[in-house]
Amino acid sequence: MIGAWLGLSPARSALLANTISGVAAGMQYKIIGATWQAEAAVRGAEASRVQAG
């Protein structure tokens, strides 16, 4: 759709769509990874606090 609006050929339009989808997926995976890392850090800090107390 965007490719047609920009006047791109169908092949280039598909490449653009796939690239945009890939970038969006990569950003989502980065957010998920950062969330897991933060949760692990919190669990580690809580475990240290329980062992110390």
Secondary structure by P-SEA (a helix, b strand, c coil): cccccccccaaaaaaaaaaaaaaaaaaaaaaaaaaaaaaaaaaaaaaaaaaac
